[in-house]
Amino acid sequence: MASTYFQTKNDPREVRKRTRHILALLVKHGFGSIFGKKVQDPEESYTKWSRVRLLLEDLGPTYIKLGQIFSNRTDILPENLILELRKLQDRVPPIPQGEALKILELEMGKPWTEIFSEFDQVPLASASIAQVHKARLLSGQNVAVKIQRPRIEQIISMDMEVLGPLGLWVEKLILRSDVINTKAILDEFSKTIHRELDFKTEAIYMEKFQMNFKDEKDIYSPKLHKNLSTHKILIMEYIQGIYPLDFDSYQKYGLDRKEIARKGADLILKQIFVHGFFHADPHPGNILILEDGKICFLDFGMMGILYEKHREKLAGMLLAVGLQNPEALAQNLKDLSLNSEDVSVEELEQDVHDLLETYSHLPLKDINLTAFLNQAMGLLLAHKLEMPPALYLLLKALITTEGLARNLDPDFDMLSAISPFVQRIFAQRLNPTRVATQGAESAMDYFSLFHELPGDIKELVRMVKKGRLKMEFDAGHLDVILHKADRISNRLSFSLIVTGAVVASSLALSSPIPPLWNGIPIIAIVGFVGAGIMAFALLISIWRSGKM
């Protein structure tokens, strides 16, 4: 099953070679039993989930990225596996010196010396999809040059082709879970990684982010050199800053860690609740603190988009937590789901009530939002609620932000930081201008409905007259019902045959029909024996079905 997002034609021989390599690594990490191979027991110090993480790291960029993207999907992966996936290290050997310049020149269509006066061939960072170099433009500006790894799209495309048939084995035999949907995981991963591979998309995200925060004094956005960037090369201003967890530098430049934690969280929450466009991976490696205290976000390859209706429901959930209102929290969870018609609200309310009771005695500042959100995701899993993918990126962003903020300030209260944004959303809902606008939109919808209704009725009547009206009937579990009905009718027929055989044998017994055995008609004996065998077979069938 090759992804529809990757159109690269893969050499079948290369695909088979890659498949053999993957199978060899599965055996190496103690999963050879799925092929019937006897392997040595893995070291006791490694759990099954630890071995899955080590396997992904050995398999390379595609699999590391797959694990990282789904390290927040508590709705589809076991909790212990999630903890291991969050340890994945996206460190790969750099592109050989000289090759990065060849890629750059090929992509730019000119010698690098016509663009840069200096280019440091030792990368600042090297990851699975790209690596970053420091360079200086002919104008004298220092820039960071992000170069996509050679053949990475072909590598990912081939891995996606191999992953399709292997996915089911991994799902059923390694993870041993009926909840995990391998196809859904691969489809979502394919879509996400395809966006990350196009640096033009990242450039658009950077511009949108800069526009949203153009008047914000606490944030700094690197200047994008859009005219020099391509689908595989991204050039932006080089930023020198402080690593967020370098506490000695905070002291050196007179920066307050608690204030940085507050500002950083506030900026992420503005992205989520005000703009609905947020950095989905705000870990320390993607953030720099400038000497004047401004915060600079890097790497815009993974961004989340949250629609207004989702922001409102999310605000409703958080308000329900603060008010300890299980009914409101359950209803907002249900409204957010993509399959709400299959959910029992009463059962969900009971589980939500039990969850809130766990935190009812704690002040807001003592509630660990990460732990609460993970437990809430467990409820979604238990009730088979399917959420929009953007909400899982949001979950990852909030968990990462709270973790970083608490590293800077152990007393940081994430729920109190969120509170003003929740209040703002509810205030906006009651804004007279917005209420009037929504009223006008509703009036237009009703006007359109009544305007089109006569024509729709006329079309319906015309289709009925011509016999072209079709109705769809959702049979649901009709196949199961028909199967059971068919089995019942077969047993009933079998019972009638047995009864008929017994009656016929009884009549033959009272009539001396030759041939005889000890004065008993042989046909009667055969009839009784046959009826007994059939009756016994029927009883065995009923007993095995558990319906005695």
Contacts in CASP RR format, 6 or more apart in sequence:
PFRMAT RR
TARGET T0000
AUTHOR 0000-0000-0000
METHOD contacts of the structure
MODEL  1
MASTYFQTKNDPREVRKRTRHILALLVKHGFGSIFGKKVQDPEESYTKWS
RVRLLLEDLGPTYIKLGQIFSNRTDILPENLILELRKLQDRVPPIPQGEA
LKILELEMGKPWTEIFSEFDQVPLASASIAQVHKARLLSGQNVAVKIQRP
RIEQIISMDMEVLGPLGLWVEKLILRSDVINTKAILDEFSKTIHRELDFK
TEAIYMEKFQMNFKDEKDIYSPKLHKNLSTHKILIMEYIQGIYPLDFDSY
QKYGLDRKEIARKGADLILKQIFVHGFFHADPHPGNILILEDGKICFLDF
GMMGILYEKHREKLAGMLLAVGLQNPEALAQNLKDLSLNSEDVSVEELEQ
DVHDLLETYSHLPLKDINLTAFLNQAMGLLLAHKLEMPPALYLLLKALIT
TEGLARNLDPDFDMLSAISPFVQRIFAQRLNPTRVATQGAESAMDYFSLF
HELPGDIKELVRMVKKGRLKMEFDAGHLDVILHKADRISNRLSFSLIVTG
AVVASSLALSSPIPPLWNGIPIIAIVGFVGAGIMAFALLISIWRSGKM
1 161 0 8 1.000
1 163 0 8 1.000
1 164 0 8 1.000
1 165 0 8 1.000
1 183 0 8 1.000
1 186 0 8 1.000
2 10 0 8 1.000
2 157 0 8 1.000
2 160 0 8 1.000
2 161 0 8 1.000
3 157 0 8 1.000
3 160 0 8 1.000
3 161 0 8 1.000
3 186 0 8 1.000
3 187 0 8 1.000
3 190 0 8 1.000
3 194 0 8 1.000
4 190 0 8 1.000
5 190 0 8 1.000
5 191 0 8 1.000
5 193 0 8 1.000
5 194 0 8 1.000
6 153 0 8 1.000
6 156 0 8 1.000
6 157 0 8 1.000
6 160 0 8 1.000
6 190 0 8 1.000
6 194 0 8 1.000
8 153 0 8 1.000
8 154 0 8 1.000
8 157 0 8 1.000
8 158 0 8 1.000
10 154 0 8 1.000
10 157 0 8 1.000
10 158 0 8 1.000
10 161 0 8 1.000
14 158 0 8 1.000
15 158 0 8 1.000
15 161 0 8 1.000
15 162 0 8 1.000
18 158 0 8 1.000
18 159 0 8 1.000
18 162 0 8 1.000
19 162 0 8 1.000
19 166 0 8 1.000
22 59 0 8 1.000
22 162 0 8 1.000
22 166 0 8 1.000
23 35 0 8 1.000
25 55 0 8 1.000
25 58 0 8 1.000
25 59 0 8 1.000
26 32 0 8 1.000
26 34 0 8 1.000
26 35 0 8 1.000
26 55 0 8 1.000
27 35 0 8 1.000
27 37 0 8 1.000
27 39 0 8 1.000
28 58 0 8 1.000
29 42 0 8 1.000
29 51 0 8 1.000
29 52 0 8 1.000
29 54 0 8 1.000
29 55 0 8 1.000
29 58 0 8 1.000
30 39 0 8 1.000
30 40 0 8 1.000
30 42 0 8 1.000
30 51 0 8 1.000
31 51 0 8 1.000
31 55 0 8 1.000
31 173 0 8 1.000
31 174 0 8 1.000
32 39 0 8 1.000
33 39 0 8 1.000
33 173 0 8 1.000
34 169 0 8 1.000
34 173 0 8 1.000
34 174 0 8 1.000
42 51 0 8 1.000
46 54 0 8 1.000
47 80 0 8 1.000
47 84 0 8 1.000
48 174 0 8 1.000
49 78 0 8 1.000
49 80 0 8 1.000
49 81 0 8 1.000
49 83 0 8 1.000
49 84 0 8 1.000
50 84 0 8 1.000
52 81 0 8 1.000
52 84 0 8 1.000
52 174 0 8 1.000
53 84 0 8 1.000
53 85 0 8 1.000
53 87 0 8 1.000
53 88 0 8 1.000
55 63 0 8 1.000
56 63 0 8 1.000
56 64 0 8 1.000
56 66 0 8 1.000
56 67 0 8 1.000
56 85 0 8 1.000
56 88 0 8 1.000
57 63 0 8 1.000
57 64 0 8 1.000
57 88 0 8 1.000
57 89 0 8 1.000
59 159 0 8 1.000
60 92 0 8 1.000
60 128 0 8 1.000
61 92 0 8 1.000
61 128 0 8 1.000
61 129 0 8 1.000
61 149 0 8 1.000
61 152 0 8 1.000
61 155 0 8 1.000
61 156 0 8 1.000
62 128 0 8 1.000
62 155 0 8 1.000
62 156 0 8 1.000
62 159 0 8 1.000
62 160 0 8 1.000
62 163 0 8 1.000
62 193 0 8 1.000
63 159 0 8 1.000
64 88 0 8 1.000
64 89 0 8 1.000
64 90 0 8 1.000
64 92 0 8 1.000
64 128 0 8 1.000
65 90 0 8 1.000
65 128 0 8 1.000
65 129 0 8 1.000
65 189 0 8 1.000
65 193 0 8 1.000
65 196 0 8 1.000
66 185 0 8 1.000
66 189 0 8 1.000
67 85 0 8 1.000
67 88 0 8 1.000
68 85 0 8 1.000
68 88 0 8 1.000
68 90 0 8 1.000
69 188 0 8 1.000
69 189 0 8 1.000
69 192 0 8 1.000
69 193 0 8 1.000
69 302 0 8 1.000
70 76 0 8 1.000
70 77 0 8 1.000
70 85 0 8 1.000
70 185 0 8 1.000
70 189 0 8 1.000
71 82 0 8 1.000
71 85 0 8 1.000
71 86 0 8 1.000
71 88 0 8 1.000
71 396 0 8 1.000
72 82 0 8 1.000
72 392 0 8 1.000
72 393 0 8 1.000
72 395 0 8 1.000
72 396 0 8 1.000
72 399 0 8 1.000
73 82 0 8 1.000
73 185 0 8 1.000
73 392 0 8 1.000
74 82 0 8 1.000
74 374 0 8 1.000
74 377 0 8 1.000
74 378 0 8 1.000
74 381 0 8 1.000
75 377 0 8 1.000
75 378 0 8 1.000
75 380 0 8 1.000
75 381 0 8 1.000
75 385 0 8 1.000
75 386 0 8 1.000
75 387 0 8 1.000
75 392 0 8 1.000
76 179 0 8 1.000
76 180 0 8 1.000
76 181 0 8 1.000
76 184 0 8 1.000
76 185 0 8 1.000
76 381 0 8 1.000
77 85 0 8 1.000
77 175 0 8 1.000
77 180 0 8 1.000
78 175 0 8 1.000
78 177 0 8 1.000
79 374 0 8 1.000
81 175 0 8 1.000
90 127 0 8 1.000
90 128 0 8 1.000
91 126 0 8 1.000
91 127 0 8 1.000
92 126 0 8 1.000
92 127 0 8 1.000
92 128 0 8 1.000
93 126 0 8 1.000
94 100 0 8 1.000
94 122 0 8 1.000
94 123 0 8 1.000
94 126 0 8 1.000
94 131 0 8 1.000
95 103 0 8 1.000
95 123 0 8 1.000
95 126 0 8 1.000
95 131 0 8 1.000
95 147 0 8 1.000
95 149 0 8 1.000
95 150 0 8 1.000
97 121 0 8 1.000
97 122 0 8 1.000
98 121 0 8 1.000
99 150 0 8 1.000
100 121 0 8 1.000
100 123 0 8 1.000
100 131 0 8 1.000
100 133 0 8 1.000
100 147 0 8 1.000
101 112 0 8 1.000
101 119 0 8 1.000
101 121 0 8 1.000
103 147 0 8 1.000
103 148 0 8 1.000
103 150 0 8 1.000
103 232 0 8 1.000
104 112 0 8 1.000
104 119 0 8 1.000
104 145 0 8 1.000
104 147 0 8 1.000
104 233 0 8 1.000
105 111 0 8 1.000
105 112 0 8 1.000
107 230 0 8 1.000
107 232 0 8 1.000
107 233 0 8 1.000
108 115 0 8 1.000
108 228 0 8 1.000
108 230 0 8 1.000
108 233 0 8 1.000
112 119 0 8 1.000
114 138 0 8 1.000
115 137 0 8 1.000
115 138 0 8 1.000
115 228 0 8 1.000
116 135 0 8 1.000
116 136 0 8 1.000
116 137 0 8 1.000
116 138 0 8 1.000
117 136 0 8 1.000
117 137 0 8 1.000
117 138 0 8 1.000
117 140 0 8 1.000
118 135 0 8 1.000
118 136 0 8 1.000
119 133 0 8 1.000
119 135 0 8 1.000
119 136 0 8 1.000
119 145 0 8 1.000
120 133 0 8 1.000
120 134 0 8 1.000
120 135 0 8 1.000
121 133 0 8 1.000
122 133 0 8 1.000
123 131 0 8 1.000
123 132 0 8 1.000
123 133 0 8 1.000
124 132 0 8 1.000
124 133 0 8 1.000
124 134 0 8 1.000
124 144 0 8 1.000
125 131 0 8 1.000
125 132 0 8 1.000
126 132 0 8 1.000
128 149 0 8 1.000
128 152 0 8 1.000
129 148 0 8 1.000
129 149 0 8 1.000
129 152 0 8 1.000
129 196 0 8 1.000
129 197 0 8 1.000
130 146 0 8 1.000
130 147 0 8 1.000
130 148 0 8 1.000
130 149 0 8 1.000
130 152 0 8 1.000
130 234 0 8 1.000
131 146 0 8 1.000
131 147 0 8 1.000
131 149 0 8 1.000
132 144 0 8 1.000
132 145 0 8 1.000
132 146 0 8 1.000
132 147 0 8 1.000
133 144 0 8 1.000
133 145 0 8 1.000
133 147 0 8 1.000
134 142 0 8 1.000
134 143 0 8 1.000
134 144 0 8 1.000
134 145 0 8 1.000
134 238 0 8 1.000
135 142 0 8 1.000
135 143 0 8 1.000
135 144 0 8 1.000
135 145 0 8 1.000
136 142 0 8 1.000
136 143 0 8 1.000
137 143 0 8 1.000
137 225 0 8 1.000
141 237 0 8 1.000
142 237 0 8 1.000
142 238 0 8 1.000
143 225 0 8 1.000
143 235 0 8 1.000
143 236 0 8 1.000
143 237 0 8 1.000
143 238 0 8 1.000
144 222 0 8 1.000
144 235 0 8 1.000
144 236 0 8 1.000
144 237 0 8 1.000
144 238 0 8 1.000
144 239 0 8 1.000
145 233 0 8 1.000
145 234 0 8 1.000
145 235 0 8 1.000
146 199 0 8 1.000
146 233 0 8 1.000
146 234 0 8 1.000
146 235 0 8 1.000
146 236 0 8 1.000
147 232 0 8 1.000
147 233 0 8 1.000
148 197 0 8 1.000
148 199 0 8 1.000
148 232 0 8 1.000
148 233 0 8 1.000
152 197 0 8 1.000
153 197 0 8 1.000
156 193 0 8 1.000
156 197 0 8 1.000
160 186 0 8 1.000
160 190 0 8 1.000
163 186 0 8 1.000
164 182 0 8 1.000
164 186 0 8 1.000
167 182 0 8 1.000
167 186 0 8 1.000
168 182 0 8 1.000
170 182 0 8 1.000
171 177 0 8 1.000
171 180 0 8 1.000
171 182 0 8 1.000
179 381 0 8 1.000
188 389 0 8 1.000
192 302 0 8 1.000
195 201 0 8 1.000
195 301 0 8 1.000
196 202 0 8 1.000
196 301 0 8 1.000
196 302 0 8 1.000
198 231 0 8 1.000
199 229 0 8 1.000
199 230 0 8 1.000
199 231 0 8 1.000
199 232 0 8 1.000
199 233 0 8 1.000
199 234 0 8 1.000
200 229 0 8 1.000
200 230 0 8 1.000
200 231 0 8 1.000
201 301 0 8 1.000
202 234 0 8 1.000
202 300 0 8 1.000
202 301 0 8 1.000
203 224 0 8 1.000
203 226 0 8 1.000
203 229 0 8 1.000
203 234 0 8 1.000
205 300 0 8 1.000
205 301 0 8 1.000
205 303 0 8 1.000
206 221 0 8 1.000
206 222 0 8 1.000
206 224 0 8 1.000
206 236 0 8 1.000
206 300 0 8 1.000
207 224 0 8 1.000
207 226 0 8 1.000
208 277 0 8 1.000
209 221 0 8 1.000
209 277 0 8 1.000
209 279 0 8 1.000
209 297 0 8 1.000
209 300 0 8 1.000
209 303 0 8 1.000
210 221 0 8 1.000
210 224 0 8 1.000
212 271 0 8 1.000
212 275 0 8 1.000
212 277 0 8 1.000
213 219 0 8 1.000
213 221 0 8 1.000
213 267 0 8 1.000
213 270 0 8 1.000
216 267 0 8 1.000
216 270 0 8 1.000
217 294 0 8 1.000
218 263 0 8 1.000
218 264 0 8 1.000
218 266 0 8 1.000
218 267 0 8 1.000
218 293 0 8 1.000
218 294 0 8 1.000
218 295 0 8 1.000
219 267 0 8 1.000
219 294 0 8 1.000
219 295 0 8 1.000
219 296 0 8 1.000
219 297 0 8 1.000
220 239 0 8 1.000
220 290 0 8 1.000
220 294 0 8 1.000
220 295 0 8 1.000
220 296 0 8 1.000
221 296 0 8 1.000
221 297 0 8 1.000
222 236 0 8 1.000
222 237 0 8 1.000
222 238 0 8 1.000
222 239 0 8 1.000
222 296 0 8 1.000
222 298 0 8 1.000
223 236 0 8 1.000
223 237 0 8 1.000
224 235 0 8 1.000
224 236 0 8 1.000
224 237 0 8 1.000
225 235 0 8 1.000
225 236 0 8 1.000
225 237 0 8 1.000
228 235 0 8 1.000
229 235 0 8 1.000
239 288 0 8 1.000
239 290 0 8 1.000
239 296 0 8 1.000
239 298 0 8 1.000
240 288 0 8 1.000
241 288 0 8 1.000
241 289 0 8 1.000
241 290 0 8 1.000
241 291 0 8 1.000
241 296 0 8 1.000
242 249 0 8 1.000
242 250 0 8 1.000
242 253 0 8 1.000
242 255 0 8 1.000
242 288 0 8 1.000
242 289 0 8 1.000
242 290 0 8 1.000
242 291 0 8 1.000
243 249 0 8 1.000
243 284 0 8 1.000
243 285 0 8 1.000
243 288 0 8 1.000
243 289 0 8 1.000
244 260 0 8 1.000
244 284 0 8 1.000
244 285 0 8 1.000
244 287 0 8 1.000
244 288 0 8 1.000
244 289 0 8 1.000
244 404 0 8 1.000
244 407 0 8 1.000
244 408 0 8 1.000
245 284 0 8 1.000
245 404 0 8 1.000
245 407 0 8 1.000
245 408 0 8 1.000
247 257 0 8 1.000
249 255 0 8 1.000
249 289 0 8 1.000
250 256 0 8 1.000
250 257 0 8 1.000
250 260 0 8 1.000
250 289 0 8 1.000
253 291 0 8 1.000
253 293 0 8 1.000
255 289 0 8 1.000
255 293 0 8 1.000
257 408 0 8 1.000
257 409 0 8 1.000
258 408 0 8 1.000
258 409 0 8 1.000
258 411 0 8 1.000
258 412 0 8 1.000
260 289 0 8 1.000
260 293 0 8 1.000
260 295 0 8 1.000
260 408 0 8 1.000
261 404 0 8 1.000
261 405 0 8 1.000
261 406 0 8 1.000
261 408 0 8 1.000
261 409 0 8 1.000
261 412 0 8 1.000
262 405 0 8 1.000
262 409 0 8 1.000
262 412 0 8 1.000
262 417 0 8 1.000
263 293 0 8 1.000
263 295 0 8 1.000
264 295 0 8 1.000
264 401 0 8 1.000
264 405 0 8 1.000
265 401 0 8 1.000
265 402 0 8 1.000
265 405 0 8 1.000
265 412 0 8 1.000
265 414 0 8 1.000
265 417 0 8 1.000
266 417 0 8 1.000
267 295 0 8 1.000
268 278 0 8 1.000
268 279 0 8 1.000
268 282 0 8 1.000
268 397 0 8 1.000
268 398 0 8 1.000
268 401 0 8 1.000
269 417 0 8 1.000
269 418 0 8 1.000
269 421 0 8 1.000
270 421 0 8 1.000
271 277 0 8 1.000
271 278 0 8 1.000
271 279 0 8 1.000
272 278 0 8 1.000
272 306 0 8 1.000
272 311 0 8 1.000
272 394 0 8 1.000
272 397 0 8 1.000
272 398 0 8 1.000
272 421 0 8 1.000
273 311 0 8 1.000
273 314 0 8 1.000
273 315 0 8 1.000
273 418 0 8 1.000
273 421 0 8 1.000
273 422 0 8 1.000
273 424 0 8 1.000
273 425 0 8 1.000
274 421 0 8 1.000
274 424 0 8 1.000
276 304 0 8 1.000
276 305 0 8 1.000
276 306 0 8 1.000
276 307 0 8 1.000
276 308 0 8 1.000
276 311 0 8 1.000
277 303 0 8 1.000
277 304 0 8 1.000
277 305 0 8 1.000
277 306 0 8 1.000
278 303 0 8 1.000
278 304 0 8 1.000
278 306 0 8 1.000
278 393 0 8 1.000
278 394 0 8 1.000
278 397 0 8 1.000
279 286 0 8 1.000
279 297 0 8 1.000
279 300 0 8 1.000
279 302 0 8 1.000
279 303 0 8 1.000
279 304 0 8 1.000
279 397 0 8 1.000
280 302 0 8 1.000
280 303 0 8 1.000
280 304 0 8 1.000
280 393 0 8 1.000
280 394 0 8 1.000
280 396 0 8 1.000
280 397 0 8 1.000
281 299 0 8 1.000
281 302 0 8 1.000
281 396 0 8 1.000
281 397 0 8 1.000
281 400 0 8 1.000
282 297 0 8 1.000
282 397 0 8 1.000
282 400 0 8 1.000
282 401 0 8 1.000
282 404 0 8 1.000
283 400 0 8 1.000
283 404 0 8 1.000
284 404 0 8 1.000
285 298 0 8 1.000
286 297 0 8 1.000
286 298 0 8 1.000
286 299 0 8 1.000
287 295 0 8 1.000
287 296 0 8 1.000
287 297 0 8 1.000
287 298 0 8 1.000
287 404 0 8 1.000
288 295 0 8 1.000
288 296 0 8 1.000
288 298 0 8 1.000
289 295 0 8 1.000
289 296 0 8 1.000
290 296 0 8 1.000
302 393 0 8 1.000
304 390 0 8 1.000
304 393 0 8 1.000
304 394 0 8 1.000
304 397 0 8 1.000
305 390 0 8 1.000
306 314 0 8 1.000
306 390 0 8 1.000
306 391 0 8 1.000
306 394 0 8 1.000
307 390 0 8 1.000
310 336 0 8 1.000
310 388 0 8 1.000
310 390 0 8 1.000
310 391 0 8 1.000
311 425 0 8 1.000
312 425 0 8 1.000
312 429 0 8 1.000
313 332 0 8 1.000
313 335 0 8 1.000
313 336 0 8 1.000
314 332 0 8 1.000
314 336 0 8 1.000
314 391 0 8 1.000
314 394 0 8 1.000
315 421 0 8 1.000
315 422 0 8 1.000
315 425 0 8 1.000
315 426 0 8 1.000
316 328 0 8 1.000
316 332 0 8 1.000
316 422 0 8 1.000
316 426 0 8 1.000
317 329 0 8 1.000
317 332 0 8 1.000
317 333 0 8 1.000
317 336 0 8 1.000
318 415 0 8 1.000
318 418 0 8 1.000
318 422 0 8 1.000
319 325 0 8 1.000
319 328 0 8 1.000
319 422 0 8 1.000
319 426 0 8 1.000
320 326 0 8 1.000
320 328 0 8 1.000
320 329 0 8 1.000
320 332 0 8 1.000
321 329 0 8 1.000
321 356 0 8 1.000
321 359 0 8 1.000
321 372 0 8 1.000
321 415 0 8 1.000
322 364 0 8 1.000
322 415 0 8 1.000
324 356 0 8 1.000
324 360 0 8 1.000
326 349 0 8 1.000
326 352 0 8 1.000
326 353 0 8 1.000
326 355 0 8 1.000
326 356 0 8 1.000
327 349 0 8 1.000
329 352 0 8 1.000
329 356 0 8 1.000
330 345 0 8 1.000
330 348 0 8 1.000
330 349 0 8 1.000
330 352 0 8 1.000
331 345 0 8 1.000
333 348 0 8 1.000
333 352 0 8 1.000
333 376 0 8 1.000
333 379 0 8 1.000
333 380 0 8 1.000
333 385 0 8 1.000
334 340 0 8 1.000
334 343 0 8 1.000
334 345 0 8 1.000
334 348 0 8 1.000
334 385 0 8 1.000
336 387 0 8 1.000
336 388 0 8 1.000
336 391 0 8 1.000
337 343 0 8 1.000
337 380 0 8 1.000
337 385 0 8 1.000
337 386 0 8 1.000
337 387 0 8 1.000
338 386 0 8 1.000
338 387 0 8 1.000
338 388 0 8 1.000
339 384 0 8 1.000
339 385 0 8 1.000
339 386 0 8 1.000
340 385 0 8 1.000
342 384 0 8 1.000
343 383 0 8 1.000
343 384 0 8 1.000
343 385 0 8 1.000
344 383 0 8 1.000
347 383 0 8 1.000
348 379 0 8 1.000
348 383 0 8 1.000
348 385 0 8 1.000
351 379 0 8 1.000
351 382 0 8 1.000
351 383 0 8 1.000
352 379 0 8 1.000
355 372 0 8 1.000
355 375 0 8 1.000
355 376 0 8 1.000
355 379 0 8 1.000
358 375 0 8 1.000
359 367 0 8 1.000
359 372 0 8 1.000
364 413 0 8 1.000
364 415 0 8 1.000
364 416 0 8 1.000
365 411 0 8 1.000
365 413 0 8 1.000
365 415 0 8 1.000
365 416 0 8 1.000
367 415 0 8 1.000
368 402 0 8 1.000
369 398 0 8 1.000
369 399 0 8 1.000
369 402 0 8 1.000
369 414 0 8 1.000
369 415 0 8 1.000
370 398 0 8 1.000
370 399 0 8 1.000
370 402 0 8 1.000
370 403 0 8 1.000
373 395 0 8 1.000
373 398 0 8 1.000
373 399 0 8 1.000
374 399 0 8 1.000
377 395 0 8 1.000
379 385 0 8 1.000
380 387 0 8 1.000
398 414 0 8 1.000
401 414 0 8 1.000
402 412 0 8 1.000
402 414 0 8 1.000
405 412 0 8 1.000
405 414 0 8 1.000
406 412 0 8 1.000
428 434 0 8 1.000
460 469 0 8 1.000
463 469 0 8 1.000
491 538 0 8 1.000
491 541 0 8 1.000
491 542 0 8 1.000
494 534 0 8 1.000
494 538 0 8 1.000
495 538 0 8 1.000
497 534 0 8 1.000
498 531 0 8 1.000
498 532 0 8 1.000
498 534 0 8 1.000
498 535 0 8 1.000
498 538 0 8 1.000
500 531 0 8 1.000
501 527 0 8 1.000
501 528 0 8 1.000
501 530 0 8 1.000
501 531 0 8 1.000
501 534 0 8 1.000
502 527 0 8 1.000
502 528 0 8 1.000
502 531 0 8 1.000
504 527 0 8 1.000
505 523 0 8 1.000
505 524 0 8 1.000
505 525 0 8 1.000
505 526 0 8 1.000
505 527 0 8 1.000
505 528 0 8 1.000
505 531 0 8 1.000
506 524 0 8 1.000
508 521 0 8 1.000
508 523 0 8 1.000
508 524 0 8 1.000
508 527 0 8 1.000
509 520 0 8 1.000
509 521 0 8 1.000
509 524 0 8 1.000
511 521 0 8 1.000
512 519 0 8 1.000
512 521 0 8 1.000
513 521 0 8 1.000
513 523 0 8 1.000
513 524 0 8 1.000
514 521 0 8 1.000
515 521 0 8 1.000
515 522 0 8 1.000
516 522 0 8 1.000
517 525 0 8 1.000
542 548 0 8 1.000
END
